[in-house]
């Protein structure tokens, strides 16, 4: 994905001005300032297949040792339904979202999750989530 492309998280910004800056800047200290920004950047990481970013932004206590992504799944849109706390001065936050996707062929689906985040030493991490049926 080019930095000039529309960001997969549908913020309206370009990838480079939105989630791409977190994906590219992880080693340089550029991190998501809120739980929602981290959620958006993680969704975009799924969309562009950035396994390293997904693992690096997962809380160490709940992080899997590896992550297997289906490279054929197309992530089609993200809708943030609500947030609780998760601001730049909070230590925890919740983001409820629906992520729409298309599997190989024409099967469409949606993932509805309420995700939990923590902030440790000024950096947000994904802890886990509850998927709605």
Buried (B, 14 or more C-beta within 10 A) or exposed (E): BEEEEBBBBBBEBBBBEBBBBBBBEBEEEEBBBBBBBBBBBBBBBBBBBBEEBBBBBBBEEEBEEEEEEEEEBBBBBBEBEEBEBBEEEBEBBBBBBBBBBBEEEEEEEEBBBBBBBBBEEEBBBBBEBEEEE
